[in-house]
Each structure stands twice: as C-alpha cells, then as structure tokens.
Amino acid sequence: MSPVLQYFLIFLTFLPTFLFPTTGLPDILVDDILVLKGEETVLSAETRGRFFAQGGRIVEFFLDGESLGKSLSGGDGFAYKQFTPLKSGLFKIYVKSGGDENTGLLLALKKGDKVIFVDIEGSLFEGIFSQKPKQGSQEVIEELSQKCPIVFLQTGLLGEKVLKSWLKEHGFVNMPVVPLREGLVFDELHKQGLKIKAIIGSQSVIASAQEYKPQSFSFEEGEDGVVVKNWEEISEILLKGKKPSH
C-alpha cells in the first residue's frame, strides 16, 4: 500500500475529530519549540479571528508562570517576544490575549545534547484503521525520556493540535510536538550544535536525516534503519545496549 493511501486512510479515521471537535480552533496559537540554553530566542503567538489571522491584539507571554511581558500582534496576526533561557529543561509556554489563551512547550538544550525523535504517525499508531497506540510504546518512551530528551514529530496529514490531544489521551510523556518540514527540523538542530541520538519512524522520515547518521528504527520494511516488530526491540537496543539481530 502506498504511503499516500496510508495517510488518506489515517485521515479518514480521524475525520470525526475534524468535523466534530470538542473545542473549536483556539483564537490564539502557540507552537512547541526547541532552543539553546543561553542564546536569545523569539517566542511567537498567532492571534486569530473566526477564520483568519487577526492583528492589533495585545498578547502576554508567560514561561512556567512568570510573565515575560506583552506584545502587539501585527497585521499577519503574529506577536513576538524575545527571551533567553538561562537553564536547560522543559518549560511551559502560556499565552493569553483578552479572554483567549493557549499553551505550548519550550525545550531548552545545551550544545552537544542528543535528542530522540519519534514520528507519531509512523511509529505510534497500532494500525491504519486504529487510533490505539502500539503496545508498550508509552512505557518505552517514558523510559527513554529519562535518559534523553524526546521530541515528537508531526509528519503527515494530522495537525499538531489533534496529535497533542491523542498523545495526552493515551498517556504519553509530555514533550514537544514539532513539524518535520521535509527534514528541515534536523538541519536546524544540526546548525544549533545539537545531535540526533535516534529516530523512530517511517522510512521516509529516517531518509530525511540520513546525512546525520543517527540510530534509526522503523516498523516498515526498507533499506534505512533497523526494522523492528515492536517497541520492546527498540528498548532492548537503546536502553540495554543489545545489538540488532537483523
């Protein structure tokens, strides 16, 4: 079955989520981001009207409950706030504008730190027609997160909001969800002096980071990475140092 057809079938599975959401699209949006400790970064939030971006609104930014100040959104709906993280770790971004609010995650890392990327659609879904997570995936990712930062990848048709809700519903560790953007996320990570410890996902996702030579694991047959049948195999290799058997 072609990847395009697979994604289409997954999209149909989640279609009710789009057509009948429990909550509407937030009137203010904020993305999860990866940054370097000690280097200035820019937080952004997008203010929206009913259907389109809406400028001219005051946005207040918070990090772990502490206000970073306010900013006015421009004509494109985006408001920005400069910030320099003084320590590494995972922080909660909170933004509000009037009665609208939303949250995101900021992961601050040191140069040389290693990151494990997990392709949500390519490695966590039990099957094309199933919204259930693969057996053991929550436990293994929880264990991995205690050794190395985890970043979830949005790689297909499902939006970040839907994927975040799915991860929370199924008890996955709370870590950033970022878009693959055809592999640009890996290029940016490399430029920041960070390293990819491992990628767990589809063959196409693994191929997009091939030049950085990370450990790679896939549930799809292919030439790139170690082909695995379950998350226990990944745990045996990454956590216990077992050599791949194939």
Rosetta silent file (secondary structure, phi, psi, omega in degrees, C-alpha in Angstrom):
SEQUENCE: MSPVLQYFLIFLTFLPTFLFPTTGLPDILVDDILVLKGEETVLSAETRGRFFAQGGRIVEFFLDGESLGKSLSGGDGFAYKQFTPLKSGLFKIYVKSGGDENTGLLLALKKGDKVIFVDIEGSLFEGIFSQKPKQGSQEVIEELSQKCPIVFLQTGLLGEKVLKSWLKEHGFVNMPVVPLREGLVFDELHKQGLKIKAIIGSQSVIASAQEYKPQSFSFEEGEDGVVVKNWEEISEILLKGKKPSH
SCORE:     score description
SCORE:     0.000 S_00000001
   1 L     0.000  133.978 -176.626    0.000    0.000    0.000 S_00000001
   2 L   -71.277  151.093  177.780    1.407    3.391   -0.953 S_00000001
   3 H   -56.942  -36.847 -179.598    2.263    5.959    1.774 S_00000001
   4 H   -61.870  -44.570  179.392   -0.244    8.403    0.235 S_00000001
   5 H   -66.039  -38.724  178.649   -3.067    5.866    0.570 S_00000001
   6 H   -60.185  -46.876 -179.607   -1.981    5.030    4.103 S_00000001
   7 H   -64.540  -36.276  179.121   -2.128    8.686    5.140 S_00000001
   8 H   -64.377  -41.284  179.525   -5.524    9.077    3.458 S_00000001
   9 H   -67.865  -38.482  176.441   -6.922    6.135    5.406 S_00000001
  10 H   -63.196  -41.770  179.678   -5.484    7.501    8.661 S_00000001
  11 H   -60.431  -42.033  179.260   -7.054   10.874    7.846 S_00000001
  12 H   -64.013  -35.339  179.062  -10.444    9.206    7.352 S_00000001
  13 H   -62.474  -38.733 -177.354  -10.055    7.504   10.716 S_00000001
  14 H   -93.314    2.146 -174.453   -9.557   10.849   12.435 S_00000001
  15 H   -54.642  -40.848  178.573  -12.109   12.722   10.276 S_00000001
  16 H   -58.254  -30.117  178.564  -14.728   12.924   13.050 S_00000001
  17 H   -63.593  -36.200 -179.878  -12.185   14.809   15.162 S_00000001
  18 H   -77.754  -40.130 -175.189  -12.008   17.492   12.488 S_00000001
  19 H   -77.743  -32.442 -176.255  -15.734   17.634   11.711 S_00000001
  20 L  -132.140   62.571 -177.882  -16.991   17.481   15.293 S_00000001
  21 L   -67.742  149.878  177.775  -14.231   18.806   17.557 S_00000001
  22 L   -71.854  -28.123  174.720  -14.872   19.052   21.261 S_00000001
  23 L  -136.458  149.448 -179.345  -13.454   22.555   21.169 S_00000001
  24 L   -74.509  174.973  177.464  -13.061   24.940   18.279 S_00000001
  25 L   -60.689  128.891 -178.765   -9.806   26.183   16.844 S_00000001
  26 L   -57.735  149.659  178.541   -8.149   28.341   19.523 S_00000001
  27 L   -84.442   -1.906  172.209   -8.252   32.093   18.962 S_00000001
  28 E  -143.872  132.229 -174.229   -4.578   32.247   19.866 S_00000001
  29 E  -117.881  143.212  176.544   -1.984   29.710   18.730 S_00000001
  30 E  -142.980  137.441 -177.088    1.475   28.910   20.082 S_00000001
  31 L   -96.620  153.899  167.946    3.950   26.290   18.840 S_00000001
  32 L   -74.219  144.082 -177.796    6.256   23.961   20.752 S_00000001
  33 E  -140.892  156.186  172.996    9.903   24.915   20.143 S_00000001
  34 E  -110.920  131.559 -177.409   13.486   23.703   20.700 S_00000001
  35 E  -137.178  167.878  176.637   16.043   26.330   21.771 S_00000001
  36 E   -98.859  134.925  174.563   19.606   26.583   23.053 S_00000001
  37 L   -59.060  134.198  175.724   20.336   27.461   26.649 S_00000001
  38 L    83.152   -2.991  179.389   21.954   30.895   26.929 S_00000001
  39 L  -114.466  137.763 -177.361   21.052   32.029   23.421 S_00000001
  40 L   -63.534  135.295  177.078   18.377   34.573   22.630 S_00000001
  41 E  -131.085  171.486 -179.101   15.284   33.120   21.016 S_00000001
  42 E  -122.694  119.990  172.541   11.954   34.501   19.893 S_00000001
  43 E   -84.836  143.684  179.929    8.634   33.214   21.180 S_00000001
  44 E  -134.612  150.363  174.952    5.690   33.726   18.830 S_00000001
  45 E  -141.604  145.102  179.924    1.923   33.523   19.081 S_00000001
  46 E  -113.111  123.294  176.960   -0.713   33.950   16.396 S_00000001
  47 E   -94.319  138.303 -173.589   -3.979   35.717   17.179 S_00000001
  48 E  -131.001  152.763  170.468   -6.953   34.713   15.071 S_00000001
  49 L   -92.594 -151.511 -177.886  -10.485   35.771   14.334 S_00000001
  50 L   -65.339  -40.594 -177.858  -13.237   33.357   13.359 S_00000001
  51 L  -126.414  -27.169 -171.894  -11.481   32.165   10.201 S_00000001
  52 L  -126.720  168.639  175.902   -8.352   34.269    9.604 S_00000001
  53 E   -60.280  146.787 -177.617   -5.420   35.837   11.416 S_00000001
  54 L  -132.571  115.818 -179.458   -6.321   38.966   13.350 S_00000001
  55 L   -89.065  178.746  176.143   -3.768   41.665   14.110 S_00000001
  56 L    75.081   24.200  179.079   -3.779   44.526   16.581 S_00000001
  57 L  -114.717  142.377  179.355   -4.259   42.403   19.692 S_00000001
  58 E   -83.478  127.836 -179.783   -2.154   42.550   22.861 S_00000001
  59 E  -118.100  131.972  174.073   -0.571   39.224   23.779 S_00000001
  60 E  -106.981  133.819 -178.273    1.060   38.444   27.114 S_00000001
  61 E  -105.858  138.172  176.111    3.690   35.699   27.232 S_00000001
  62 E  -128.873  148.163  173.034    4.437   33.540   30.276 S_00000001
  63 E  -130.087  117.805 -175.274    7.092   30.894   30.885 S_00000001
  64 L    49.804   41.497  174.814    6.454   28.494   33.759 S_00000001
  65 L    87.034   -7.775 -179.030    4.006   31.010   35.219 S_00000001
  66 E  -100.392  127.133 -177.758    6.326   34.026   35.053 S_00000001
  67 E   -68.936  134.037  175.848    5.306   36.871   32.765 S_00000001
  68 E   -99.898   -2.889 -179.907    7.801   37.774   30.037 S_00000001
  69 E   113.814 -179.758 -176.025    5.849   40.874   29.033 S_00000001
  70 E  -115.927  157.248  179.398    3.327   41.895   26.422 S_00000001
  71 E  -148.050  152.848  179.985    3.484   42.402   22.659 S_00000001
  72 E   -98.739  129.285  179.250    1.115   43.655   19.951 S_00000001
  73 L   -73.712  140.839 -178.945    0.266   41.281   17.096 S_00000001
  74 L   -82.662 -170.645 -178.487    0.940   42.647   13.614 S_00000001
  75 L   -62.078  -24.874  178.364   -1.186   42.556   10.506 S_00000001
  76 L   -85.701    0.456  178.677   -0.305   38.896    9.965 S_00000001
  77 L    90.051   -3.298 -175.722   -1.631   38.070   13.427 S_00000001
  78 E   -96.313  135.563  172.625    1.769   37.258   14.942 S_00000001
  79 E  -116.194  145.325 -174.736    3.093   38.683   18.189 S_00000001
  80 E  -128.844  150.946  175.274    6.703   38.128   19.266 S_00000001
  81 E  -144.973  123.272  178.641    8.670   38.218   22.498 S_00000001
  82 E   -76.928  146.016 -176.143   12.435   37.827   22.799 S_00000001
  83 E  -158.102  142.090  176.218   13.697   35.550   25.533 S_00000001
  84 L  -120.962  110.791  178.646   16.971   33.971   26.647 S_00000001
  85 L   -71.519  128.175 -177.271   16.693   30.684   28.592 S_00000001
  86 L   -94.582   -6.858  176.649   19.300   30.640   31.365 S_00000001
  87 L  -145.141  158.006  179.604   18.965   26.947   32.144 S_00000001
  88 L   -86.610  160.046  179.799   18.176   23.794   30.233 S_00000001
  89 E   139.121 -176.133 -179.452   14.991   21.808   30.685 S_00000001
  90 E  -103.605  128.247 -177.221   11.360   21.664   29.663 S_00000001
  91 E  -125.658  149.644  178.072    9.240   24.761   30.198 S_00000001
  92 E   -94.044  123.487  173.268    5.548   25.532   29.735 S_00000001
  93 E   -90.951  133.071  176.013    4.710   28.455   27.450 S_00000001
  94 E  -130.013  128.883  179.006    1.417   30.178   28.249 S_00000001
  95 E  -126.626  145.730  176.389   -0.024   32.968   26.118 S_00000001
  96 E  -144.678  148.497  177.509   -3.187   34.994   26.556 S_00000001
  97 E  -145.682  108.214 -174.118   -4.930   37.778   24.696 S_00000001
  98 L    63.631 -125.938  177.850   -8.109   39.110   26.233 S_00000001
  99 L   -91.616    3.378 -178.544  -10.166   36.048   27.133 S_00000001
 100 E   -97.026  143.866 -179.193   -8.212   33.741   24.786 S_00000001
 101 E  -151.783  159.959  177.129   -5.361   31.554   25.982 S_00000001
 102 E  -163.189  166.664 -178.279   -3.252   28.607   24.915 S_00000001
 103 E  -132.420  156.190  174.814   -0.161   26.658   25.962 S_00000001
 104 E  -148.210 -176.403 -179.398    2.931   25.167   24.351 S_00000001
 105 E  -124.304  141.895  174.677    6.256   23.657   25.380 S_00000001
 106 E  -120.503  122.501  177.865    9.792   25.024   25.182 S_00000001
 107 E  -107.966  111.062  179.816   12.675   22.568   25.385 S_00000001
 108 E   -97.680  126.902 -175.791   15.983   24.300   26.189 S_00000001
 109 E  -125.354  162.409  175.036   19.102   22.236   25.453 S_00000001
 110 L   -98.246  150.963  175.878   22.874   22.617   25.678 S_00000001
 111 L   -56.490  135.113 -177.697   25.173   22.348   22.669 S_00000001
 112 L    95.321  -14.790  177.814   26.136   18.740   22.223 S_00000001
 113 L   -62.821  150.018  179.007   22.929   17.396   23.756 S_00000001
 114 E  -107.714  146.863 -177.326   21.333   14.449   21.966 S_00000001
 115 E  -128.106  140.898  172.107   17.654   14.162   21.064 S_00000001
 116 E  -102.464  125.223  179.193   15.446   11.175   20.210 S_00000001
 117 E  -101.992  134.317  179.697   12.805   11.921   17.565 S_00000001
 118 E  -122.409  115.369  177.400    9.590    9.883   17.449 S_00000001
 119 E   -75.802  108.011 -172.507    7.420   10.025   14.326 S_00000001
 120 H   -59.190  -55.225 -176.434    3.914    9.868   15.807 S_00000001
 121 H   -69.596  -28.430 -175.694    2.053    8.642   12.737 S_00000001
 122 H   -90.158   -8.732 -176.429    4.928    6.423   11.596 S_00000001
 123 H  -143.493   -7.940 -176.201    5.665    4.599   14.847 S_00000001
 124 L  -109.744  -27.154  179.745    2.922    5.016   17.448 S_00000001
 125 E   -73.039  134.449 -178.932   -0.359    4.149   15.719 S_00000001
 126 E   -63.780  -36.386 -179.863   -1.272    0.482   16.075 S_00000001
 127 E  -165.207  174.438 -176.846   -2.636    0.335   12.534 S_00000001
 128 L   -60.514  -40.186 -176.088   -4.074    2.299    9.651 S_00000001
 129 L   -99.482    6.572 -175.646   -7.633    1.992   10.921 S_00000001
 130 E  -116.509  133.848  175.009   -6.808    2.067   14.637 S_00000001
 131 E   -90.989    2.114  179.754   -6.322    5.076   16.883 S_00000001
 132 E   -75.424  146.674  176.715   -4.836    2.837   19.584 S_00000001
 133 E   -77.748  153.410  176.352   -1.104    3.202   20.357 S_00000001
 134 L   -60.075  142.628 -177.562    1.307    0.355   19.685 S_00000001
 135 L   -57.973  130.979  176.129    1.671   -1.929   22.671 S_00000001
 136 L    82.347   -5.776 -175.172    4.368   -0.850   25.100 S_00000001
 137 H   -64.385  -40.617 -179.372    5.107    2.442   23.319 S_00000001
 138 H   -61.406  -46.395 -176.907    4.121    4.667   26.266 S_00000001
 139 H   -65.440  -43.300 -178.585    6.303    2.765   28.731 S_00000001
 140 H   -66.204  -42.617  179.754    9.367    2.630   26.464 S_00000001
 141 H   -65.507  -36.904  175.756    9.143    6.327   25.574 S_00000001
 142 H   -59.848  -44.951  179.261    8.779    7.191   29.277 S_00000001
 143 H   -65.367  -43.775  179.605   11.970    5.239   29.999 S_00000001
 144 H   -61.904  -38.250 -177.125   13.819    6.801   27.070 S_00000001
 145 H   -65.034  -21.381  177.792   12.789   10.316   28.176 S_00000001
 146 L   -80.225  -14.686  179.116   14.613    9.766   31.474 S_00000001
 147 L  -103.549  -29.477 -171.319   17.853    9.168   29.566 S_00000001
 148 L  -157.268  142.885  178.047   17.489   11.609   26.675 S_00000001
 149 L   -59.554  139.074  177.207   15.074   14.371   25.582 S_00000001
 150 E  -106.563  137.277  172.900   12.209   13.142   23.395 S_00000001
 151 E  -128.682  124.608  177.767   10.704   15.204   20.576 S_00000001
 152 E   -84.793  142.017 -178.649    7.575   14.009   18.777 S_00000001
 153 E  -107.811  131.712  170.022    7.338   14.625   15.032 S_00000001
 154 E   -94.338  114.813 -169.595    4.246   15.709   13.114 S_00000001
 155 L  -123.274  -11.307 -173.221    4.888   14.207    9.691 S_00000001
 156 L  -128.018 -142.258 -173.360    1.589   13.656    7.892 S_00000001
 157 L   -78.811  -24.621 -176.756   -1.939   14.929    7.423 S_00000001
 158 L   -77.195  134.080 -178.276   -2.907   15.185   11.068 S_00000001
 159 L   -75.058  164.603 -177.536   -2.362   18.597   12.675 S_00000001
 160 H   -62.497  -37.029  179.896   -0.344   19.251   15.803 S_00000001
 161 H   -61.652  -45.462  179.572   -3.465   20.013   17.871 S_00000001
 162 H   -63.354  -43.842 -178.307   -5.004   16.622   17.013 S_00000001
 163 H   -66.546  -39.534  178.221   -1.730   14.783   17.683 S_00000001
 164 H   -62.802  -42.670  178.640   -1.184   16.509   21.034 S_00000001
 165 H   -62.610  -39.829  179.817   -4.692   15.553   22.127 S_00000001
 166 H   -65.350  -45.074  179.226   -4.064   11.958   21.047 S_00000001
 167 H   -60.579  -44.128  179.996   -0.764   11.767   22.958 S_00000001
 168 H   -65.679  -43.654 -178.992   -2.368   13.176   26.107 S_00000001
 169 H   -59.526  -34.296 -175.671   -5.392   10.897   25.844 S_00000001
 170 L  -100.983   13.914  169.195   -3.174    7.827   25.654 S_00000001
 171 L    75.983   26.649  176.928   -0.833    8.755   28.485 S_00000001
 172 L   -78.403  153.844  177.673    2.371    9.590   26.620 S_00000001
 173 L   -58.317  143.450 -176.666    5.052   11.672   28.303 S_00000001
 174 L   -82.231  100.377  179.407    4.529   15.407   27.810 S_00000001
 175 L  -137.075  163.408 -175.114    7.207   16.505   25.338 S_00000001
 176 L   -60.085  147.414  171.419    7.261   18.914   22.356 S_00000001
 177 E  -115.614  118.636 -177.584    5.495   18.135   19.087 S_00000001
 178 E  -127.731  150.695  178.843    7.190   19.789   16.100 S_00000001
 179 E   -75.829  145.374  178.623    6.618   19.520   12.330 S_00000001
 180 L   -66.849  -41.684 -178.684    9.114   17.598   10.210 S_00000001
 181 H    51.688   50.660  177.390    9.026   20.172    7.392 S_00000001
 182 H    55.434   32.925  175.593   10.661   17.741    4.946 S_00000001
 183 H    93.579   -2.137 -179.222   13.623   17.244    7.256 S_00000001
 184 H   -63.343  -29.275  178.486   14.376   20.916    7.961 S_00000001
 185 H   -59.479  -35.084  179.190   13.933   20.267   11.683 S_00000001
 186 H   -73.333  -38.210  177.781   17.043   18.043   11.556 S_00000001
 187 H   -62.861  -43.319 -179.847   19.056   20.642    9.635 S_00000001
 188 H   -65.628  -39.780  178.128   18.179   23.332   12.183 S_00000001
 189 H   -60.503  -44.315 -179.975   19.078   21.028   15.060 S_00000001
 190 H   -63.009  -41.577  179.848   22.483   20.359   13.498 S_00000001
 191 H   -64.373  -28.573  179.129   23.155   24.089   12.995 S_00000001
 192 L   -79.963   -3.854 -179.666   22.426   24.666   16.692 S_00000001
 193 L    84.395   18.553  177.144   25.132   22.210   17.656 S_00000001
 194 L   -99.509  165.924 -175.885   22.702   19.538   18.825 S_00000001
 195 E  -127.514  152.112  175.889   22.767   15.868   17.854 S_00000001
 196 E   -96.022  112.854  177.839   20.220   13.252   16.844 S_00000001
 197 E   -75.599  -43.485 -178.265   20.635   10.196   19.050 S_00000001
 198 E  -159.274  155.002  172.416   17.898    8.226   17.319 S_00000001
 199 E  -127.166  131.957  177.158   14.907    8.457   15.008 S_00000001
 200 E  -121.113  111.266 -176.037   11.936    6.126   15.303 S_00000001
 201 L   178.370 -161.634 -178.576    9.575    6.426   12.369 S_00000001
 202 L   -71.054  164.240  178.695    8.736    5.778    8.767 S_00000001
 203 H   -60.895  -38.419 -178.219   11.361    5.057    6.136 S_00000001
 204 H   -68.005  -36.976  177.724   10.843    8.473    4.535 S_00000001
 205 H   -66.555  -44.441  178.361   11.392   10.299    7.846 S_00000001
 206 H   -60.523  -42.218 -179.345   14.565    8.316    8.514 S_00000001
 207 H   -62.449  -31.596 -177.531   15.833    9.070    5.000 S_00000001
 208 L   -70.805  -12.565  178.062   15.392   12.815    5.550 S_00000001
 209 L  -117.587   14.015 -172.665   18.032   12.699    8.322 S_00000001
 210 H   -57.579  -35.292 -177.010   20.340   10.157    6.714 S_00000001
 211 H   -66.165  -18.194 -179.452   23.269   12.568    6.345 S_00000001
 212 H   -94.637   -3.019  172.446   23.483   12.921   10.148 S_00000001
 213 L    52.239   50.728  175.386   23.777    9.148   10.629 S_00000001
 214 L   -80.694  164.439  166.692   21.553    8.671   13.700 S_00000001
 215 E   -64.679  136.816 -174.571   20.452    5.307   15.040 S_00000001
 216 E  -134.687  141.509 -179.262   17.211    4.618   13.207 S_00000001
 217 E  -136.039  137.187 -178.585   14.291    2.287   13.784 S_00000001
 218 E  -141.308  146.933  174.426   11.270    1.639   11.593 S_00000001
 219 L   -91.126    1.147  177.517    8.202   -0.573   11.638 S_00000001
 220 L  -103.330  144.605  172.766    8.270   -0.503    7.812 S_00000001
 221 L   -68.644  139.414  179.362   10.382   -2.753    5.642 S_00000001
 222 L   173.596 -178.234 -175.468   13.113   -0.817    3.861 S_00000001
 223 L   -87.831  -20.830 -174.141   16.797   -0.168    3.436 S_00000001
 224 L   -98.977  134.365  175.042   17.212    2.518    6.089 S_00000001
 225 L    75.937  178.017  178.355   17.497    1.830    9.799 S_00000001
 226 E   -88.702  125.023  178.041   16.732   -1.243   11.853 S_00000001
 227 E   -83.106  123.477 -177.418   13.369   -2.817   11.038 S_00000001
 228 L  -119.982  159.159  179.307   11.571   -3.716   14.283 S_00000001
 229 L  -100.104  -24.953 -177.386    8.350   -5.544   15.103 S_00000001
 230 L  -155.443  172.401 -177.831    7.578   -3.887   18.445 S_00000001
 231 H   -73.099  -21.553  178.068    8.714   -1.253   20.930 S_00000001
 232 H   -63.035  -37.010  177.312   10.348   -3.873   23.132 S_00000001
 233 H   -62.904  -40.912  178.370   13.010   -4.373   20.450 S_00000001
 234 H   -63.270  -42.557  178.499   13.727   -0.643   20.472 S_00000001
 235 H   -60.777  -43.245 -178.527   14.022   -0.707   24.266 S_00000001
 236 H   -60.130  -37.252 -176.879   16.448   -3.645   24.129 S_00000001
 237 H   -81.740  -49.322 -173.964   18.755   -1.754   21.761 S_00000001
 238 H   -78.867  -33.804 -175.642   18.552    1.834   23.066 S_00000001
 239 L   -99.301  -29.995 -175.003   18.218    1.154   26.780 S_00000001
 240 L  -112.317   -1.145  174.746   20.000   -2.171   27.255 S_00000001
 241 L    73.540   16.759  179.322   22.639   -1.951   24.541 S_00000001
 242 L   -71.739  141.350  179.334   21.601   -5.106   22.725 S_00000001
 243 L   -79.144  142.172  178.550   22.845   -5.375   19.165 S_00000001
 244 L   -57.434  141.413 -178.687   20.222   -5.517   16.387 S_00000001
 245 L   -89.327   -9.874 -179.511   19.539   -9.084   15.289 S_00000001
 246 L  -153.778    0.000    0.000   18.767   -8.093   11.684 S_00000001
